Amino acid sequence: MERQQYVQRCSELFAVGGYEAVRAAAEAGLKECGPDPVLFRWLGQAHAAEDEDDHDREAEAAYRDGLALAADDLGLLVSHLELCLRSDSFEYPGRARRAVALRERIEELAPPGSAERERVDDATGWAGRGYWDDLNVAAAQGQAHQAVKAEQSVLVTGALQRAARGESSEDTGEDLRAAELAAAVELLQGAWNAPLRLLLAHRVEAYVLTLVASFGTNKALVWSGVLDFSLWGWLFWAPVIAAEAKLRQAKKLGQERVIARIQARHDEMHLPQSPPEDKYL
């Protein structure tokens, strides 16, 4: 494949969270096409997205290799800055020092109002948050996460109802959300999963009733003198946890299928074309 084809493959895979596949594609592109700053950037971003120390080191190495080829590449500079700002300044003081130089260089190269400047402002704003800011952001993220979960439960319940009526499901193609929904329907089929389907159909009520039941059981066991301290009531959370685990499994399965389809499409597009046979031979 050509360099641009590897870049496109990395972009599409990154958009659906296929970070391991992005790294494989970027490394293959670097091996076939030679050193390239854009491929080094994708390699670094695919490592940085894992948010682990080992991956962060690999990401920084990729960014440095890319900047050695193109010192003024704004994509590499901003990505490297984001990594440095995210790192612990006490554990990695070198990255904190590099962040200052990187920001100064970006401000020299990127015009005000550009996408790179906006990324820098977002990254520095995140890095400069205080304790209470972190709490507020965490609370907002928690609310958003719960809203997504509630919406997912509604969508899964609707899809299960359509499947029960015998309505045929459409091919999800490379639509990540549709693939996750189809995987959830597949994993929640069968009579043994009926309690989980019921919990997802009434998710808010299930959480409230489970909380009341678990708290009430623990208190009843303690007040009755049976136990001095009880955790038995927490067993009521087992079905809820199982239902949430099914949704996480479906999310992972749907993602894997979309990644495989993107890779298969790219492989088919770049297969060598055999010459047409001469029908007169």
Phi and psi in degrees as a GROMACS rama.xvg file:
@    title "Ramachandran Plot"
@    xaxis  label "Phi"
@    yaxis  label "Psi"
@TYPE xy
-85.2402  165.64  GLU-2
-56.6136  -47.1848  ARG-3
-63.1049  -31.4525  GLN-4
-68.8174  -38.2376  GLN-5
-65.5591  -39.7434  TYR-6
-62.7065  -44.2982  VAL-7
-62.9012  -39.5585  GLN-8
-64.0937  -44.5745  ARG-9
-60.7462  -42.9175  CYS-10
-61.8761  -45.9003  SER-11
-67.8963  -40.3373  GLU-12
-69.7842  -36.7688  LEU-13
-64.5289  -36.7755  PHE-14
-63.4557  -25.5762  ALA-15
-105.722  12.2411  VAL-16
81.325  17.6477  GLY-17
-87.5674  65.4972  GLY-18
-66.0231  -38.9901  TYR-19
-63.2723  -41.424  GLU-20
-66.7171  -34.6678  ALA-21
-63.1557  -44.4511  VAL-22
-61.7235  -42.1109  ARG-23
-63.3721  -42.4629  ALA-24
-67.0671  -42.3585  ALA-25
-64.622  -42.5246  ALA-26
-65.6876  -38.916  GLU-27
-64.4239  -40.4299  ALA-28
-64.8633  -41.2202  GLY-29
-65.2446  -36.3293  LEU-30
-69.6006  -39.6734  LYS-31
-83.1645  -40.9638  GLU-32
-101.49  -9.66934  CYS-33
91.5925  174.428  GLY-34
-55.7316  134.25  PRO-35
-149.21  129.257  ASP-36
-62.8259  -36.1166  PRO-37
-69.1095  -41.7853  VAL-38
-67.0439  -35.7351  LEU-39
-64.1547  -36.4499  PHE-40
-65.2513  -44.341  ARG-41
-64.1197  -38.5393  TRP-42
-62.2811  -43.965  LEU-43
-65.5933  -43.1932  GLY-44
-65.5429  -35.5997  GLN-45
-69.2824  -28.8963  ALA-46
-75.9152  -46.1051  HIS-47
-62.7732  -30.8279  ALA-48
-64.7634  -20.9836  ALA-49
-74.9244  -20.799  GLU-50
55.713  48.6771  ASP-51
-131.131  153.048  GLU-52
-58.6402  -46.2524  ASP-53
-61.8085  -42.2689  ASP-54
-68.4322  -35.1278  HIS-55
-62.3612  -40.1343  ASP-56
-63.7378  -42.0994  ARG-57
-65.2138  -37.5299  GLU-58
-63.3633  -45.2029  ALA-59
-64.3281  -38.0219  GLU-60
-62.7711  -40.5164  ALA-61
-65.7259  -42.4674  ALA-62
-63.0436  -41.0894  TYR-63
-65.521  -40.5644  ARG-64
-62.3352  -39.9417  ASP-65
-67.7616  -41.7195  GLY-66
-70.1063  -23.8444  LEU-67
-66.3306  -26.3316  ALA-68
-88.1963  -37.3006  LEU-69
-141.198  87.5773  ALA-70
-63.4833  -23.3295  ALA-71
-107.491  17.9558  ASP-72
-71.3107  112.214  ASP-73
-64.1543  -35.9173  LEU-74
-60.4929  -44.2486  GLY-75
-68.1187  -42.2377  LEU-76
-62.1004  -45.622  LEU-77
-68.8509  -41.4681  VAL-78
-62.6604  -41.5541  SER-79
-64.5649  -40.6665  HIS-80
-61.3501  -45.2939  LEU-81
-59.0035  -41.2561  GLU-82
-64.0206  -44.6589  LEU-83
-64.9011  -40.0642  CYS-84
-69.2  -29.9644  LEU-85
-76.9557  -23.1131  ARG-86
-74.7032  153.067  SER-87
-70.1446  119.534  ASP-88
-68.0416  -24.1105  SER-89
-77.9931  -37.8999  PHE-90
-82.5062  -32.1921  GLU-91
-128.416  71.4224  TYR-92
-63.8228  -28.3833  PRO-93
-62.5265  -38.0186  GLY-94
-67.4697  -37.1726  ARG-95
-62.5286  -40.3504  ALA-96
-68.1776  -38.8154  ARG-97
-66.1078  -30.3741  ARG-98
-60.4128  -37.1956  ALA-99
-63.9855  -48  VAL-100
-65.6886  -38.769  ALA-101
-64.5813  -42.626  LEU-102
-64.7504  -41.95  ARG-103
-61.0512  -41.4364  GLU-104
-68.0165  -39.2185  ARG-105
-63.9999  -41.4378  ILE-106
-64.471  -28.9852  GLU-107
-71.9054  -35.6391  GLU-108
-93.6346  -37.4378  LEU-109
-91.3581  127.109  ALA-110
-70.6351  150.186  PRO-111
-56.0823  139.635  PRO-112
85.1901  -3.16584  GLY-113
-75.5181  163.611  SER-114
-62.126  -34.7089  ALA-115
-66.8318  -40.3369  GLU-116
-63.9215  -38.3589  ARG-117
-64.608  -40.5186  GLU-118
-63.6487  -39.2413  ARG-119
-64.0715  -44.9739  VAL-120
-61.8271  -41.4645  ASP-121
-63.7309  -43.8347  ASP-122
-66.7209  -43.8198  ALA-123
-70.5799  -33.6478  THR-124
-64.5083  -40.1982  GLY-125
-65.9695  -43.3461  TRP-126
-68.4501  -25.5184  ALA-127
-92.5867  8.35475  GLY-128
-68.7772  147.269  ARG-129
-94.6722  -175.556  GLY-130
-61.4853  -47.1917  TYR-131
-69.6308  -31.8547  TRP-132
-63.0699  -41.961  ASP-133
-61.6109  -40.2173  ASP-134
-64.5922  -43.3097  LEU-135
-63.8773  -43.4463  ASN-136
-64.77  -42.1122  VAL-137
-62.2196  -39.7268  ALA-138
-65.3461  -43.3523  ALA-139
-64.2288  -40.7096  ALA-140
-65.3335  -37.5408  GLN-141
-63.2688  -42.3645  GLY-142
-65.0216  -41.9942  GLN-143
-64.0261  -39.6091  ALA-144
-63.8287  -42.2073  HIS-145
-65.6499  -36.7344  GLN-146
-64.4533  -41.0788  ALA-147
-63.3771  -42.4785  VAL-148
-62.6525  -42.4281  LYS-149
-64.3921  -42.5773  ALA-150
-63.9235  -40.0498  GLU-151
-62.4659  -40.8023  GLN-152
-61.5865  -41.1016  SER-153
-63.7365  -45.3656  VAL-154
-64.4194  -43.0913  LEU-155
-64.065  -42.522  VAL-156
-61.8527  -43.446  THR-157
-62.7889  -41.8523  GLY-158
-65.5979  -38.1065  ALA-159
-65.3416  -39.2459  LEU-160
-64.6227  -40.1016  GLN-161
-66.3056  -38.9067  ARG-162
-66.023  -36.6378  ALA-163
-66.7481  -28.8438  ALA-164
-82.1342  -3.08425  ARG-165
85.252  13.0886  GLY-166
-72.0828  131.903  GLU-167
-74.4853  139.338  SER-168
-87.8745  144.68  SER-169
-82.2109  158.449  GLU-170
-65.9051  125.335  ASP-171
-77.6295  -18.203  THR-172
57.6847  -128.729  GLY-173
-105.367  18.5172  GLU-174
-78.8063  110.284  ASP-175
-62.1245  -45.9144  LEU-176
-64.9943  -41.472  ARG-177
-66.3364  -37.8322  ALA-178
-65.6597  -39.5447  ALA-179
-65.279  -39.4798  GLU-180
-65.6479  -43.9634  LEU-181
-62.8497  -38.2638  ALA-182
-66.4667  -38.6274  ALA-183
-63.8258  -42.7026  ALA-184
-61.272  -42.3147  VAL-185
-62.9213  -43.0926  GLU-186
-75.546  -21.8965  LEU-187
-99.9638  7.63781  LEU-188
-72.5075  159.847  GLN-189
101.223  151.53  GLY-190
-64.6363  -32.888  ALA-191
-67.7978  -17.7104  TRP-192
-97.1422  5.23992  ASN-193
-57.5725  -42.5964  ALA-194
-61.9765  -36.1268  PRO-195
-68.9728  -38.6778  LEU-196
-63.8694  -38.0131  ARG-197
-65.4501  -41.0837  LEU-198
-63.48  -41.5917  LEU-199
-69.498  -33.0429  LEU-200
-69.2369  -26.4071  ALA-201
-129.089  58.5863  HIS-202
-63.5323  -48.0178  ARG-203
-63.2271  -47.2341  VAL-204
-61.9308  -37.9509  GLU-205
-63.4967  -40.7358  ALA-206
-65.9625  -43.0784  TYR-207
-64.0828  -48.5471  VAL-208
-64.3771  -38.4661  LEU-209
-66.003  -41.2362  THR-210
-61.9521  -45.5309  LEU-211
-63.9982  -44.3863  VAL-212
-64.912  -43.3742  ALA-213
-67.735  -44.6458  SER-214
-65.6197  -43.77  PHE-215
-64.0848  -40.1874  GLY-216
-64.2568  -44.981  THR-217
-61.323  -44.9747  ASN-218
-65.6186  -40.6882  LYS-219
-63.4326  -41.094  ALA-220
-66.2333  -34.863  LEU-221
-75.7151  -46.3122  VAL-222
-66.0765  -30.7895  TRP-223
-75.7673  -11.1709  SER-224
86.3033  0.77414  GLY-225
-65.5012  -40.6349  VAL-226
-135.093  150.585  LEU-227
-81.1095  -30.1678  ASP-228
-149  131.213  PHE-229
-126.867  136.814  SER-230
-120.31  6.06422  LEU-231
-61.9335  -31.1962  TRP-232
-62.3937  -23.5294  GLY-233
-67.4796  -14.1638  TRP-234
-63.2207  -22.1422  LEU-235
-64.7124  -18.6889  PHE-236
-80.9946  -9.48771  TRP-237
-56.9759  -47.8846  ALA-238
-63.3611  -37.817  PRO-239
-64.526  -43.6396  VAL-240
-63.6081  -38.7794  ILE-241
-63.9743  -40.3139  ALA-242
-65.3108  -42.5246  ALA-243
-65.8909  -35.1711  GLU-244
-64.8832  -36.4892  ALA-245
-62.891  -40.39  LYS-246
-67.6013  -39.0631  LEU-247
-65.8269  -39.8711  ARG-248
-63.5699  -40.6227  GLN-249
-65.0811  -39.3263  ALA-250
-61.5125  -44.8394  LYS-251
-66.45  -43.1704  LYS-252
-64.2313  -44.7151  LEU-253
-61.0308  -41.108  GLY-254
-63.1847  -44.2191  GLN-255
-60.9203  -39.0558  GLU-256
-68.4119  -40.7992  ARG-257
-66.5208  -42.1542  VAL-258
-59.829  -44.0207  ILE-259
-63.2986  -37.2551  ALA-260
-69.063  -39.9432  ARG-261
-63.6455  -44.5208  ILE-262
-63.9159  -41.6889  GLN-263
-64.0489  -39.1495  ALA-264
-63.5821  -44.5401  ARG-265
-65.1848  -38.8191  HIS-266
-64.0145  -40.8946  ASP-267
-67.3966  -37.435  GLU-268
-65.3419  -27.8664  MET-269
-114.351  18.6272  HIS-270
-70.2014  141.03  LEU-271
-63.8761  132.772  PRO-272
-83.1824  125.706  GLN-273
-79.6492  143.059  SER-274
-65.1234  145.778  PRO-275
-64.1376  143.442  PRO-276
-74.2482  143.762  GLU-277
-83.7092  111.328  ASP-278
-68.6573  -12.2379  LYS-279
-91.0095  -4.14012  TYR-280
